[in-house]
């Protein structure tokens, strides 16, 4: 709920903001190792949590605009 702005993030607010920016940029500023991890996380989100992944993409698109 926190990631989708539907609940309190508490101490995770900064992490959520950073994660959303990374998704919006498709990890453009990541090191090669970070990019590998990002790709694995995205793959797992797509396979196991598709509705959450889709919602996260929509939120990231809003940031880019």
ABEGO torsion letter per residue (X at the ends): XAAAGABBAEAAAAAAAAAAAAAAAGGAABBAAAAAAAAAAAAAAAAAAAAAAAAAAAAAAAAAX
